Structures are given as C-alpha cells and as structure tokens.
Amino acid sequence: MSAAQGRKRSQTGKPDQGEGARRNRINAPTTKTTISVEVELLARIDAYAHRLGISRSSLMSIATSMFIDNLLERRRE
C-alpha cells in the first residue's frame, strides 16, 4: 500500500490534511521545491506524517513554519 492509499480521507474523498495543515493556509499558493534530507530523517518524517494522516509535504510545511515562528518568538524575549 502506498502512502497516499494509507491516508485518511475527508468527506470530499480527498486525503485529510488535518487541522494543523489548514492553519493559516487555506488556498495559499504553493510551489514545488527539491531538498536533500538524510535517509533516516526522511524515514522518520514519513512515519510521523503517516501516523498523523497527512502528507509528507504538509508535515514539512507545518514543521518549518513552527520552527521559524519559534525562532522569531525567542528573539522577542
């Protein structure tokens, strides 16, 4: 079974991206990117995304956004 087949489905029949994935990004424009990631880290990312029922891309977007927000918050302290 592929990762796409294993994802939860929303009422529309599309993969459910979860509440976090929709946070501040409803209909936000996107772009494709290519990054290099250690094999072991990618396996952890995929496993966690699968457990949350979201795509790898959604998890990466959420995690990156949270990381940057956290850094900015620390600078304000």
C-alpha positions as CSV (number, residue, x, y, z in Angstrom):
1,M,0.0,0.0,0.0
2,S,1.4,3.4,-0.9
3,A,1.4,6.4,1.5
4,A,-1.4,8.0,-0.5
5,Q,-3.6,5.0,-0.2
6,G,-3.0,4.8,3.6
7,R,-4.1,8.4,4.3
8,K,-7.4,9.2,6.0
9,R,-10.0,10.6,3.6
10,S,-12.0,13.7,4.3
11,Q,-15.7,14.0,3.4
12,T,-14.8,15.2,0.0
13,G,-12.8,12.0,-0.7
14,K,-9.5,13.8,-0.8
15,P,-6.7,13.0,1.7
16,D,-7.4,14.7,5.1
17,Q,-4.7,17.2,5.7
18,G,-5.5,17.6,9.4
19,E,-6.3,20.8,11.3
20,G,-2.6,21.8,11.6
21,A,-2.2,21.7,7.8
22,R,-5.1,24.0,7.3
23,R,-3.9,26.5,9.8
24,N,-3.3,29.9,8.1
25,R,-3.0,28.2,4.7
26,I,-6.4,27.7,3.2
27,N,-6.0,28.1,-0.5
28,A,-2.5,29.5,-0.1
29,P,-0.4,29.5,-3.2
30,T,2.3,26.8,-3.2
31,T,5.5,26.0,-5.2
32,K,7.5,22.8,-5.6
33,T,11.0,22.5,-4.2
34,T,13.7,19.9,-4.0
35,I,15.7,19.4,-0.8
36,S,18.3,16.9,0.3
37,V,17.4,15.1,3.5
38,E,19.2,12.3,5.4
39,V,17.7,8.9,4.6
40,E,17.0,8.2,8.3
41,L,15.4,11.6,8.8
42,L,13.1,11.1,5.8
43,A,12.0,7.8,7.2
44,R,11.1,9.5,10.5
45,I,9.2,12.2,8.6
46,D,7.3,9.7,6.5
47,A,6.4,7.6,9.6
48,Y,5.2,10.6,11.6
49,A,3.2,12.0,8.6
50,H,1.6,8.6,8.1
51,R,0.7,8.5,11.8
52,L,-0.9,11.9,11.6
53,G,-2.7,11.1,8.4
54,I,-1.1,14.0,6.5
55,S,1.2,14.2,3.5
56,R,5.0,14.5,3.8
57,S,4.7,17.9,2.2
58,S,2.1,19.1,4.8
59,L,4.3,17.9,7.7
60,M,7.3,19.6,6.3
61,S,5.4,22.9,5.8
62,I,3.9,22.7,9.3
63,A,7.2,21.8,10.9
64,T,9.1,24.6,9.1
65,S,6.5,27.2,9.9
66,M,6.5,26.2,13.6
67,F,10.3,26.2,13.7
68,I,10.6,29.7,12.2
69,D,7.8,31.0,14.5
70,N,9.6,29.6,17.5
71,L,12.9,31.3,16.4
72,L,11.1,34.6,16.0
73,E,9.4,34.3,19.3
74,R,12.8,33.6,21.1
75,R,14.3,36.7,19.5
76,R,11.5,38.8,21.1
77,E,12.2,37.5,24.6
